[in-house]
Amino acid sequence: MKGSWPLAIVAACTTLGLAGAPAAASADTTWLVNATFTDGTPVTGKFTLDTYGYLVSGSLTTEPYGAFPGYTYTLADSSVSNGDFYVDFQPGYQGDLHLVFADDLTVPSENNPIVAAGASYECQGSFSCYDLGGGETRFIGSGSAAFVPEPAAWALALVGFAGLGAALRRRRNLAPA
């Protein structure tokens, strides 16, 4: 009975560490994007929302196709905005990358689908795409974003596993032969 008390504490810490995803508004949330335009070219990269749901970093890259030269959208060169369900990068007034997600971006998940059907797009030459017919536009055909657990969650899980292993080894050594 004496040896089971530390084991229970370690198991509880491991379980909390493996729960993994922080609750909404408890930590920065980083998303890896993997999507494809209807023309077959990819959109890849990542972006991070802070604890309050504001876009604080990001780098999303599109590939060239037709009238689109391809571009890496970053916070440093873009006017950015976001909501619970979208991110928007606008470098100047001549282009835009707008991604709409099916699920709330402040809630970590393994797979957050990008809404296609005209909701997510890249455009050029239409003054920030307020008039989608004013320039070239290409739409997302499919894709999703995956939550990347923060390093602290992984560290807590590893410490929990190490403690669980040590407790089991100690328990085995204390058992009568």
C-alpha positions as CSV (number, residue, x, y, z in Angstrom):
1,M,0.0,0.0,0.0
2,K,2.9,2.4,0.8
3,G,4.3,2.1,-2.8
4,S,1.0,2.9,-4.5
5,W,0.7,6.5,-3.2
6,P,3.6,7.9,-5.3
7,L,2.4,5.8,-8.2
8,A,-1.0,7.4,-8.1
9,I,0.5,10.9,-8.0
10,V,2.7,10.2,-11.0
11,A,-0.1,8.6,-12.9
12,A,-2.3,11.7,-12.3
13,C,0.5,14.0,-13.6
14,T,1.0,11.9,-16.7
15,T,-2.7,11.9,-17.4
16,L,-2.8,15.7,-17.1
17,G,0.2,16.0,-19.3
18,L,-1.3,13.8,-22.0
19,A,-4.5,15.6,-21.9
20,G,-2.2,17.8,-24.1
21,A,-4.4,20.5,-25.5
22,P,-4.7,23.5,-23.3
23,A,-8.1,25.0,-22.7
24,A,-9.1,27.9,-24.8
25,A,-7.3,31.1,-23.9
26,S,-4.7,29.3,-21.7
27,A,-1.8,29.3,-24.0
28,D,-0.7,30.3,-27.5
29,T,-2.2,28.1,-30.2
30,T,-0.1,27.2,-33.2
31,W,-1.7,25.7,-36.4
32,L,0.1,23.9,-39.3
33,V,-1.8,24.5,-42.5
34,N,-1.8,22.1,-45.4
35,A,-4.3,23.0,-48.2
36,T,-4.6,22.9,-52.0
37,F,-6.1,25.4,-54.3
38,T,-8.6,24.2,-57.0
39,D,-5.7,24.6,-59.5
40,G,-3.7,21.9,-57.6
41,T,-1.1,24.1,-56.0
42,P,-0.4,24.0,-52.3
43,V,-0.7,26.4,-49.4
44,T,1.6,25.5,-46.5
45,G,2.9,27.0,-43.4
46,K,1.8,27.9,-39.9
47,F,0.3,30.7,-37.8
48,T,-0.1,31.3,-34.1
49,L,-2.8,32.9,-32.0
50,D,-2.0,34.2,-28.6
51,T,-3.9,33.5,-25.3
52,Y,-6.4,36.2,-26.3
53,G,-7.1,34.8,-29.8
54,Y,-5.0,37.4,-31.7
55,L,-2.8,36.5,-34.6
56,V,0.8,36.9,-33.3
57,S,2.9,35.1,-35.9
58,G,2.6,33.4,-39.2
59,S,4.1,32.4,-42.4
60,L,1.9,30.9,-45.1
61,T,3.3,30.1,-48.6
62,T,1.4,29.8,-51.9
63,E,3.0,28.3,-55.0
64,P,2.9,30.0,-58.5
65,Y,0.2,29.2,-61.0
66,G,-1.0,31.2,-64.0
67,A,-1.4,34.9,-63.0
68,F,-0.3,34.1,-59.4
69,P,3.5,34.4,-58.8
70,G,3.4,32.6,-55.4
71,Y,4.0,34.4,-52.2
72,T,5.0,33.9,-48.5
73,Y,2.5,35.8,-46.4
74,T,3.9,37.0,-43.0
75,L,2.9,39.4,-40.3
76,A,5.9,41.5,-41.0
77,D,4.7,42.5,-44.5
78,S,0.9,42.2,-44.2
79,S,-2.0,43.9,-42.7
80,V,-3.5,40.9,-40.8
81,S,-6.8,40.2,-39.1
82,N,-8.4,37.2,-37.6
83,G,-11.5,36.0,-35.8
84,D,-12.4,32.8,-34.1
85,F,-12.9,31.1,-37.5
86,Y,-10.6,32.9,-40.0
87,V,-7.2,34.4,-40.7
88,D,-6.5,37.1,-43.3
89,F,-3.1,38.3,-44.7
90,Q,-3.0,41.4,-46.9
91,P,0.4,42.6,-48.2
92,G,-0.5,46.0,-49.5
93,Y,-3.8,46.7,-51.2
94,Q,-3.3,44.4,-54.2
95,G,-3.6,40.9,-52.7
96,D,-5.0,38.8,-49.9
97,L,-4.9,35.3,-48.5
98,H,-8.1,34.6,-46.7
99,L,-8.6,31.2,-44.9
100,V,-11.9,30.3,-43.2
101,F,-12.0,27.3,-40.9
102,A,-14.9,25.0,-39.9
103,D,-14.0,24.9,-36.2
104,D,-13.0,27.6,-33.7
105,L,-9.3,28.4,-33.9
106,T,-9.0,29.1,-30.2
107,V,-9.9,25.4,-29.4
108,P,-7.0,23.0,-30.3
109,S,-7.9,20.0,-32.5
110,E,-6.1,17.5,-34.7
111,N,-8.0,18.5,-37.8
112,N,-9.7,21.8,-38.4
113,P,-11.0,21.7,-42.0
114,I,-10.6,24.8,-44.2
115,V,-13.9,25.8,-45.6
116,A,-13.8,25.7,-49.4
117,A,-16.7,26.5,-51.7
118,G,-15.6,30.1,-52.2
119,A,-15.0,31.0,-48.6
120,S,-11.2,30.6,-48.6
121,Y,-9.1,32.2,-51.4
122,E,-6.1,34.1,-52.6
123,C,-6.6,37.1,-54.9
124,Q,-4.5,39.8,-56.6
125,G,-5.2,43.1,-58.2
126,S,-8.6,43.8,-56.6
127,F,-7.8,46.3,-53.9
128,S,-7.7,43.8,-50.9
129,C,-10.2,41.6,-52.6
130,Y,-13.2,43.6,-51.5
131,D,-14.3,43.1,-55.1
132,L,-13.5,39.5,-55.9
133,G,-14.4,40.2,-59.5
134,G,-11.9,43.0,-59.8
135,G,-8.8,40.8,-60.2
136,E,-7.5,37.3,-60.3
137,T,-8.9,34.9,-57.6
138,R,-8.2,31.3,-56.9
139,F,-10.1,29.3,-54.3
140,I,-9.1,26.6,-51.8
141,G,-10.3,23.2,-53.0
142,S,-9.4,21.3,-49.8
143,G,-7.3,21.4,-46.7
144,S,-7.0,21.6,-43.0
145,A,-5.0,22.9,-40.1
146,A,-3.6,20.8,-37.3
147,F,-2.9,22.1,-33.8
148,V,0.8,21.8,-32.7
149,P,1.0,21.1,-28.9
150,E,3.2,23.6,-27.0
151,P,6.6,22.3,-25.8
152,A,5.5,22.6,-22.1
153,A,2.7,20.0,-22.7
154,W,5.2,17.5,-24.2
155,A,7.7,18.2,-21.4
156,L,5.1,17.5,-18.7
157,A,4.1,14.3,-20.4
158,L,7.7,13.1,-20.6
159,V,8.3,14.0,-16.9
160,G,5.2,12.0,-16.1
161,F,6.3,9.0,-18.0
162,A,9.7,9.1,-16.4
163,G,8.2,9.3,-13.0
164,L,5.8,6.5,-13.8
165,G,8.6,4.3,-14.9
166,A,10.7,5.1,-11.8
167,A,7.7,4.3,-9.5
168,L,7.0,1.0,-11.3
169,R,10.7,0.1,-11.0
170,R,10.8,1.0,-7.3
171,R,7.6,-1.0,-6.7
172,R,9.1,-4.0,-8.4
173,N,12.2,-3.8,-6.3
174,L,10.2,-3.5,-3.1
175,A,8.0,-6.6,-4.0
176,P,9.0,-9.8,-2.0
177,A,10.9,-12.3,-4.2
